[in-house]
Each structure stands twice: as structure tokens, then as C-alpha cells.
Amino acid sequence: MSADRWAKGRALLRAADPRMATLVDADPRLDPDAFFDDLPADLWTALVFQVIGQEVSLTAARAIRGRLEALNDGRLQTPAELLATDEEALRGAGLSRAKAVYLHDLARCLVEGRLDLERLRVLDDDAARNELTQAKGVGRFTADGVLLLALRRPDVWPAADLGLRRAAERIWELDGPVSVAEADAFGERFRPWRTLAAVYVLTA
């Protein structure tokens, strides 16, 4: 995708907030699509990666994903293959018991047709998020990650991401800890380009 799709957003962010304007001016061609390019882009892989990444670092999530793929000759299991992988094997790859249960449940939802990831493409952000969070173990952090990584939506403010909240506290000198609700309210000033704003904050 071309960075040009973000040009209007940069102008809006500059006008929305003086500290954000400083971030934009420091990197006037920042491209969120390029920022996400080395992360999983298909819906199933992005969903698995986001579940793995709950409450662990990006480095740890990548390592666990690699070990999970190593169970299947270097390729991420399909939902049916993952469902057939026993919990102990998943735990041996570095997943907690809870995350192994979550991934099995997600795989079962897909195999049984109770969750249709491709349908997310035609839903708006709130509806897609609501669809995803019906599944066990999928909360705001995971759903927003799928919207960002796989669907490349331009107006996602991942307030459940602790890294985003901590960075916002530092940049705007906010009294912390900032809650998810407070971060959401703060991010409203960057609508409808909150994805762009989030990447500026996360890379500052």
C-alpha cells in the first residue's frame, strides 16, 4: 500500500494536537502499513499471533510463534490442524495453559463455522471487534490487533495495548496509570486517523 493514503491523516493530526504535530514533523512520511509489514497479515495468523502476544513482549510472541510453527514443519497450523494438536504440545511451544485453551476454542469456532473471519472484511470496526470478542480469550487487545495487522483499518486506537498507554503518558506527561477508558477518550481527538496516531505514539 502507498504511504500516500496517510497524507490527509498527517495534516489532520498536525492540527489536532501540538505534541502530535511535533511527532508528525519529526517523521513526516511515517507509514503505518510499512510498520505492520513484518507482522502477520492474514486473518488467521494475525488472530493466533495476537492471542500469543497477550501480556508478553513482541520478541517473546515471535519466538513462541516460531516454536508453534516448528510443530508443523515451519508452517502455522490451519484451524483444523491446530485443533488436532494436543494441549501439551502447545504448552511445550511456550503457550500458557489458558492460551492453549483459547487457541483450541478459536480453532473449533472456525472449524464448526461459528466464526467466519472473512466476514470481518465487510463489517465496520465496531462490528468486527464485537464479532471477534465473542470468542473465548479474545478481548479488545486481540481484536484491535487483527483490525490493524490483517485488515489495515485506518481508525483503530488500540487503547488496551499497555505500550500505547505508557507512551501516551510519557509524551503528554499524563498522570498514570492511564486506564483503557481514559486512553480511548484521549484518542478521540485523532479520529478518523487513530491508526496513524497510534503508530506515531508507539514509535516515538
N, C-alpha and C positions, 0 to 999 in steps of 0.2 A: 504494500500500500504506500501511496505517496505521502510525504510529510505535509504536502500542500493542504490536505484535508484538515489540518490543525491550525492553519494560518488565522482564520477568523477567531478561533478559540484563544490564541495568544493575545490578540488585540483585546478581547473581552476580559481576559484575566488581568492584563495590564491596568485596565480601567477599574476593575473590581476592588483592588486592594493594593496599597503601596508596597507592602512587603512581597506580595506575589509579583508585582511589577519588577521588583529587583531580581527575583529568581528568573523571570522570563528574559529580562535584559541580559542576564549572565549567560543564558543558553537559548538564544532566540530561534534556534531551529530544532529544539528538542522534539523527538518523535516517539510518542508512546508505542506505536507499532513496532519500531525497532527495539525499544526497551523490552517488549514482551517476546520478541522473535526467538530467543533461545529457550523459551519455556513452552510447555506442551500446548499445541494449538487445536487439536481435535477434541471434540466434546468429552468422550470417554476418558481419554488420557488426562485432560485438564481436570476432570472431576476426581479421578484417582489421585492425581498429584496434589490437589487441594486438600483432600482428606489426609493424605500422608503428611502434608505440611502444617496441619493443625498443631499449634503450640511448639513447633520445632523450627530451627533455622532453615533458610533456603538450602544451605550446604548439606545439612542433615537430610532434608527431604529428597534432594537429588541422589544422595548416597543410598537411601532406602529404596527409592525408585529403581536404581541400578541393580540392587540385590533382588528386588522383586522380578525384574526382567530376566535376571540370570537364572531364575527358576524355570524360565520358558525359552531357553536358547537365545537370550538377548532381546526378546520382544515382549512388550506388555501383553498380558493375557487378555483375551476377549472376555466379556462378561461371563459367558458360559464356561470358559477355561478357568477364570478366577473362582467361580462358584465351585468348581470341581477341585480346587486347590485347598487342602485342609488347613485349618486354622494354625496348627503348629508350624507348618511350612511358612505361612505368612508371618508368624511371630519370629521365626528364625531369620527372616529378611529384615527384621528391625521394627516391625509394626507392634504397637501395643495390642493387648487383647481387645480393647474397645475398638480400635481402628480396624482390626481384622474382622470383627463383627460388623462394623459399618460397611466395609467393602463387600463382604458376603451379602449383606442385605441389599446394597445398591445393585450388585450383580443380579441378585434374584429379582429385584424390581424390573430390571431391564429384560431379563430372560422371560419373565412372565408377562411383560407388556404393561406393567403398572406405571412405568416411567418411560417416556419417549423423549430422548434427548434431542432428536432432530426437530421436534415440535417447538423447542425453545427458540428456534431461529425466527419464528413468526410471532412470538409473543413480545410485548413490551418488557422493559426491565423489571418492573414490579411483579408482573405476572410470571415471568421466567424465574425470578427469585422465589416467588411463592411456590411454584411447581417443584423446584429443587428442594426447598426446605421441608417438603412433606416427607422426604426420605430420612430414615434414621441416621443420625450423625452428620447431617448436612445442615449447617447453620448459616448465618449471614456471611462469615468469613469465606466459607467454601463456595457458596453461591456467587458471591461477588467475584471471586477468583475465576469462576467459569465464564461469567459475563465479560471479564477483562481478557482472559487468555484465549478463549475459544471463539467468543462472539465479537470481540473487539468493539464493545459498545463505548460510545464517546462520553457518556454522562454517568459514570459509576464512581462513587466516592466510598472506598472500602473502609468505612469507619470502624469495623470490627478488627481491622489489622492493627495490632499494637504498635508496629513500626510506624505507621502513618500517624497515630495519635501522639507518639513520643516526638516525632519530627515536628509536628504542628506545635506542640508545647514549646519546643526549642526555638523555632522560627518566629513565632508570635509572642514568645515569653508568657505563655499562659500558665495559670496556676494549675498544677497537675495533682493527681492524675485526672486526665480528661476522660469522661465516660464516652461510650459509643453514641449515646443520645446527644451529648454536648458536641461531639465531633460532627455528627450529622447536621446539627443546627449551624455550626460554624461553616460547614462546606456549602451551605445553600447559596452563599454569595458567588460561588463559582459555577452554578448551573447556567447553561446546559453543557458545560465543558469540564465536568468534575473529574473525568479520567485524566485529562491533560493536567489539571491542577494537582491531582494525586501523584502523578509521576514527577512533577516538579518538586513536590514536597518530599517524596521518597528519595530523590536523587540529590537533594540539597546538601 
